[in-house]
Amino acid sequence: MAQRTGSRRRKTRHKLKKSIRTKGKISIKNYLKKFNPGEKVLLKAEPAIQKGMYHPRFHGKIGIIKKPQGNCYQVIIKDHKKEKIQLVHPIHLKNA
């Protein structure tokens, strides 16, 4: 069986690119965002921060916060018919 070449961020040059207006220092309030269980969130990756980033397949999806875990949150995402749990840092989450 052939082995797949590359890692999780392969072929994401355009998907994980920041616009020219959003480049630069990241606001500290994005790190300290609080979410409540049951709240709907949008997964929008911050490419400058790799910590707590989800798989690019889920970019732009809407999920539901299950519970906090450490500095991150458990987010339930529906992937076709299955529900999957991703551990995502709040810098990659926006209110939906």
C-alpha positions as CSV (number, residue, x, y, z in Angstrom):
1,M,0.0,0.0,0.0
2,A,1.3,3.5,-0.9
3,Q,2.0,5.9,1.9
4,R,0.6,9.4,1.8
5,T,3.2,12.2,1.5
6,G,3.0,15.3,3.6
7,S,1.4,16.4,6.8
8,R,-1.9,17.9,8.0
9,R,-1.2,21.3,6.4
10,R,-0.3,20.1,2.9
11,K,-2.3,21.8,0.1
12,T,-3.6,24.6,2.4
13,R,-1.6,27.5,0.9
14,H,-4.8,29.5,0.0
15,K,-7.1,28.1,2.7
16,L,-4.9,29.1,5.6
17,K,-3.7,32.4,4.2
18,K,-4.4,35.8,5.9
19,S,-5.5,38.8,4.0
20,I,-3.1,41.7,3.9
21,R,-5.3,43.8,6.2
22,T,-5.3,41.2,9.0
23,K,-1.5,40.6,9.2
24,G,0.4,41.7,12.2
25,K,0.1,41.5,15.9
26,I,-2.8,39.5,17.2
27,S,-5.0,41.0,19.9
28,I,-4.8,39.5,23.4
29,K,-8.6,39.5,23.7
30,N,-8.7,36.7,21.1
31,Y,-6.6,34.5,23.3
32,L,-8.8,35.1,26.3
33,K,-12.3,34.6,24.7
34,K,-14.8,32.7,26.8
35,F,-17.4,30.4,25.4
36,N,-20.3,28.6,27.2
37,P,-21.3,25.0,26.7
38,G,-24.0,24.7,24.0
39,E,-22.9,27.9,22.2
40,K,-22.5,27.8,18.4
41,V,-19.1,28.7,17.0
42,L,-17.5,29.1,13.6
43,L,-14.1,27.4,13.1
44,K,-11.9,30.0,11.4
45,A,-8.2,29.2,11.7
46,E,-5.7,31.8,12.7
47,P,-2.7,30.7,10.6
48,A,-0.1,32.5,12.7
49,I,-0.9,30.3,15.7
50,Q,-0.5,26.5,15.2
51,K,-1.3,25.6,18.8
52,G,-4.8,24.1,19.2
53,M,-5.5,24.2,15.4
54,Y,-8.0,21.7,14.0
55,H,-7.6,19.7,10.8
56,P,-8.1,22.0,7.7
57,R,-11.0,19.8,6.5
58,F,-13.2,21.5,9.2
59,H,-12.3,25.1,8.2
60,G,-15.5,27.2,7.9
61,K,-17.7,24.7,9.7
62,I,-20.1,25.5,12.5
63,G,-19.8,23.5,15.7
64,I,-21.2,23.4,19.2
65,I,-19.1,23.9,22.4
66,K,-19.3,20.8,24.5
67,K,-17.0,21.8,27.4
68,P,-13.7,23.5,28.2
69,Q,-10.6,21.4,28.5
70,G,-7.5,23.2,29.7
71,N,-6.9,26.3,27.6
72,C,-9.0,24.8,24.7
73,Y,-12.6,23.8,24.1
74,Q,-14.1,20.6,22.9
75,V,-16.2,21.4,19.8
76,I,-18.7,18.9,18.3
77,I,-18.7,19.1,14.5
78,K,-21.0,17.1,12.2
79,D,-18.9,15.4,9.5
80,H,-21.4,13.9,7.1
81,K,-23.5,11.6,9.4
82,K,-21.0,11.3,12.2
83,E,-20.4,13.8,15.1
84,K,-16.7,14.4,15.8
85,I,-15.1,16.1,18.7
86,Q,-12.2,18.5,18.0
87,L,-10.0,20.1,20.7
88,V,-9.7,23.8,19.5
89,H,-8.0,26.8,21.0
90,P,-10.3,29.8,21.3
91,I,-8.1,31.9,18.9
92,H,-9.5,29.7,16.1
93,L,-13.2,30.2,17.2
94,K,-15.6,32.9,16.3
95,N,-19.2,33.4,17.5
96,A,-21.7,32.1,14.9
